Amino acid sequence: MKAIRLNEWGKALELEDVPQPEPNDNEVLVRVHAASINPFDSALQAGYLQAMAKTPLTMGTDFAGEVVAAGSSITHLKPGDAVYGLSPLGAGAFAEYTTAKANELTHKPRSLDYISAASVPLPSMAAWKSLFELLQLKRGERLLIHGAGGNVGSLAVQLAKAEGAFVYGVDIPEKAEHLRKLGVDGFISSQEKFEDIVKDVDAVFDLVGGELTDRSYTVLRSGGRYVTSLLMDTPQDEPQRRGIRSMGLAAWPNADILTKMAERIDSGKVKVFVNRTFPLEEANAAMAYRLTTKAIGKVVLTVL
């Protein structure tokens, strides 16, 4: 089968012929129709995640496709099912076929084609886990999202609004219209000082990081919560002094969350956005494009 491989950290990706994987008893073999690119993939290629993987490896995490075969312990999927999910690190979704465990994939949203479905898995893990497991967002609470117009942020805005939260979205001016259409109650340009506009919010979801971390602490009420997707461990001295909780995110695959996301997408509560597609063999061009585009939505590789 054809697969996009990384043979050396920091180098260009290569299209190669590799053996088709065979599923274990607890795995599903999927014929990949589309696979989307995440910031994680760029970090992996650049060599920032060498402690987590070894080269050579097949690139890609998020995919949508069709079940070809299911291991004997798989009960919720069968050959022919349309699915979406996350491929384990190194197994790779940038390929004609991939394997995934039972907790890493499920039926794709019925209302989405394979290209749109492939854009959902990892961003939905980050948004769902941050909002509902870490921040424990409740109806009526006020939430501030940095980077609200990105792929994770756009999902988070919609999920939070569906939950009944009041949402402030911070991003570049070019994304103001997009965020207003998603329902943000207040758009704040990243060129403004958000501290001058909001005070005493219940929660902050930070998808930008850097100096925004300490600044975000200043707008949280006592008892407020802060989560960032940029760190697994966050500083604790200043949050404890202010009486707030500060947390980092680790977004592991979860088929239950993917099922809940599919339900919300199919019910019209959550919309999905695709920026541009590239054929599998143009993976290098797609990776480079993702790093420079400011347009809304995911960059997706079309496979079979």
Residue, then its C-alpha position, 0 to 999 in steps of 0.5 A: m500500500k502507499a503511505i506517507r513516511l518520515n524517515e528522518w527528523g526534520k526532513a521531507l516526507e516520502l511516499e513509499d510502498v509498505p506492507q498493508p497492516e494486519p489487525n490484532d484481535n482488539e483492532v480494526l483495519v480501515r481503508v482510509h478515504a481521508a486524513s487531516i493534518n494537525p499541529f501535532d503532525s508538524a511537531l512530529q515531523a520537525g523532531y520535537l516529539q522524539a521521546m514519543a516515537k522512532t523513525p521511520l514511521t507512517m505519519g498522521t493521526d486523524f482519519a475517516g474511512e471504511v472498516v475492512a476487517a475487525g478483530s475478534s474482540i471488536t463488537h461495535l464495528k463490522p466490515g463495511d461500516a463508515v468510521y472515523g477516529l485516531s490512528p496510534l502514533g507511528a501506525g499512521a493515517f496518511a496511508e491507504y490503510t491503517t489500524a486502530k483499537a476499539n477505543e480509537l474509532t467509531h461510526k462517523p457522523r452520518s451527515l458528513d462525508y469522509i473529508s469533513a469527518a476526517s477533520v474532527p477527531l483530535p480537535s474534538m478530543a481537545a475541545w471536549k476533554s477541556l470543556f467538560e472534563l477539566l473545566q467542568l463547564k456549566r450552563g450560565e458560566r462565562l468562558l474565555i477562549h484564546g484562539a477561538g477561530g482555530n480548529v479546536g477553538s471553533l468546536a469549543v465555541q459551539l460545544a460551549k454555546a450548546e451547553g448554555a455558556f456565555v462565550y468570549g472568543v479571542d482571535i485575529p480580526e479576520k476571524a471575527e465574522h466566523l466566530r460571530k456566526l458560531g455564536v460567540d457572545g463577545f468577540i475580542s481581537s487579539q490586537e486588543k487587551f482582553e484584560d480591559i474587556v473581561k473580568d471575573v470569568d469562570a473559565v479560560f480555555d487557552l489555545v495560544g499559550g505563552e504570555l497569555t497564561d499569566r494574563s489569563y489568570t488575572v481575569l479569572r474569578s476566585g475559584g475559576r479554572y484555566v486549561t491550556s492545550l499547550l502544556m501538560d503541566t502548568p505553573q501552580d504558584e500564581p494560580q494557588r495564590r489567586g485561588i484558581r485551578s490551572m491545568g494542562l491537557a492530554a487528549w487521549p483517544n476516546a470512542d465515547i467522545l467521538t460518538k457524542m461528537a457525531e451526535r451533536i454534528d448530526s443534530g446540527k449543534v456543531k458545524v465542521f469546516v474544511n479549508r483545503t484538500f490535497p491528494l495523499e502524494e502531495a503531503n509535503a505541500a499540504m503540511a507547508y500550506r497548513l503552517t501558513t494559511k489563515a483561512i478557516g478549517k482543516v487541511v485534509l489529505t484525500v486517499l482512496 
